[in-house]
Amino acid sequence: MTRADFVSLNGPDNVGKTTHLVRLAERWGSFQPLGAVHEHDPEPWARVASADYARWWFETSTTVELTEMLLAGHARRAAARETGRTGLLDRGLPMLLAVAAATCVVKDGLTVSEAFKTVTGIAGARAATAETSILLLPSSDAERSYAITSAREGRPWTGIYPDYQKTLHAVLLRQVDHGVFTAVVDCENRSLDAVHSDVLDHLGLSRLTDGSPR
């Protein structure tokens, strides 16, 4: 394995990101789990969540505010990586930009293209952060992808959230078309083990058994 500073697993809700990150961390000690952005910059997230978090996210926050909070958490998370270890990210930079863009679409009524232009303009040079980014894709069809992940929730998504999730799936497929991710793993109708095997292949880990990426 070529050592990377960061490996991120990306994808919509309920696609299995956390499960695969845990399996990677348990198997190789050189990986350092760094989790999600809000874990490294908790104060502003706790502040906006103290009232009505969903209302803040989809109604009262500006695209600049949301994008800046995501990027600030991402920077703090990156700074927590220990020398010589590879940080495991639950949603890397491409996914954070996708989240901000999808939110911008449903909140501000922009097209996907317009939303991406807005978000990448806010991110600027910070959007060039290097990482090995793997997208776990429930399906190559946006509607099918949404149907799969929403069914796994166990309860109906309500309010604006279904529109947001459908938009997010479309945004991720646009990123795939533009070659944003290092690798894409098709998860539809495949077992957890089969998907994880693909993740290992993309990281160059499938032939390693001693627990030490190299």
N, C-alpha and C positions, 0 to 999 in steps of 0.2 A: 504493500500500500504506500502510495506517495503521501507523506504527511501533509495535511492541510491544517491551517489554523482553526478553521470552523467547518463543521458539517451540519447542514440544516435539513430537516424533514418538513415538508410543506404540503398543504392540501386543505380542503374544507373540513368543517366539523365532522367528527365521527368517521374519519377515513382510516385512523389507526396510527397517527403520528406518535402519540405518547407511548403506545405499546412497543413500537419498533425502536424508539429511542431508549426505552428501558432495557430491551434485549441487547442493544449495542453496548450500553454502559455496563451491563452485567458480565459481558463476555470479554471486553478488552479494557484493561486498566488505564491505557493511554488516553481514553476518552474521558472528558470532564463534562458531566451533565450541567448545562447552564440554564435550562428551562425557558420560560417565556419572559417577554420584556417587562411585564408589570412586576415581576418578582424582584427586579433589580432597581426599580425606581418607584417604590410602592406609594409614596406620599401623594403625588398628584392623582394617581389612580384611585386611591382611597377617598380623596377629597371629592372627585367627580361622582364616585359611586355612592356617596353618603346620602344623596337624595334619591333621584331616579336615574340610574345608570343608563338604561336604554334610551330615555328621553334625552339625556345629555349627548349620548353617542350619535343618535340619529336626528336630533332636532336642534339642540341649542349650541353644540360645539361647532366651531368653524373647521373647514378642511385644513387650514393652517394649524390650528390648535391640535387637532387629532393627529395629523401627520407628524408634527414636532414632538408630541408626546411619545409616539411610537418610535421615532428615531432616537430620542433621548434615552429611552429604555434600552434600545438596541446598542447604543454606544456604551452604556454602563455595563450591560451584559458582556459585551466584547472585552471590556477592560478587566472583567473578573476572570478571564482565562489565565490559567497558570502556565508559566514558561515550560515548553516541551510537551504540552498536552494539546489535544484537539478538542475544542469546545463543541458540544452537541447542542444545537439550537432547536427549540420547539417553535417553528416558523422563523425562517431567516428573512433577510432583507427583501428578496423578491416577493415573499408572501405578505410582508408588512405593507409594501407598496400596493399590492393587490387589494388588501383589506381597505386601505385608505381610499383607493380608486373606486372600489365597489360602493363604499359608503358615500362617496362624493356623487356617484351616479344616482343613487336612490334618494339622497337628501337634497341635492341641488339641481336634479333634473338634467345633468349633462350627459352627453354620449360617453361611451367607454373611452373612446379616443381623446375626447376633451378632458375627461377626468384624469387619465394617465398623464396628459400634458401638464395639468395643474399640479398633480402630486409630484411628478419628477422634477418639476420646476422648483417646488418647495424643497425637495431633497437635495438637489444640486449634486455636488461632488460626492456627497455621502451615499449616493445610489451606486457608487462604483466599488463598494466594499467587496473584497474577494471572499468567496466561500464556495464549498462544494454543496450545491443546492439540489436536493432530490424532491421531485413532486410526486406525491401519491395521488393518483387520479382515479376516482371511483368509476368513471366511464368517460369515453371520448365524446359523448353526447351530453350537452349541458342539462337538458331536461331529465335524462336518465340518471345523470350524476346526482342531481338534486333529489330525485325520488329515492335513490339508494340511501343517501346519508340522512335524509329526513325520517325515513322509516326506522333508522337505528336510534333515533332520539328517544323513543319510548313514549313521547307525548307530543301533541301537535305544536309546531312553531306558530306563534301568533303575531298580530300587529304587522309591523314593517319587516320583521325578520325573514319571512319566506321570500319576499322580494329581494332582500339583501343577499340571502344565500343563493338564490337563482342568479343574481347578477354576479356574485363572486365566482360561481362556477364558470360563467361566460368569460369573466375577466381572466381566470386561470387558463382557459383554453386559448385566449388571445395571446397570453404570455408564451404558451407552448408554441404557437405559430411563429412567434418572434424569437424563439430559441433562447428564452431568458434563463431557463433552468439547466443545470449541468446534465441532469438525466430525468426522465419521466418513467414512472412505473405504473403500468395499467393494472388496476386491482380488481376489475370487474370479473365476477364468477371465479375468483381464485382464492385459495386458502391463505391463511396468515403466514404459514411456513413458506409457501411459494412466493408470496410478495417479499418476505424477508430475505429469501434467497436472492431475489433480484437486487434488493438494496445492497446486500453484501457484494454482489458482483460489481455493481457500479462503484463501490468503494474499494474494490480490489482486495476484499477480505475473504472471499469464498474459499480460498485454498489455505488460509491461515488457521491453525488449530491451537497455537500455544498462548493465545490471549494477548499477543503483543503486536499491534500494527507496526509495519515497518516499510 
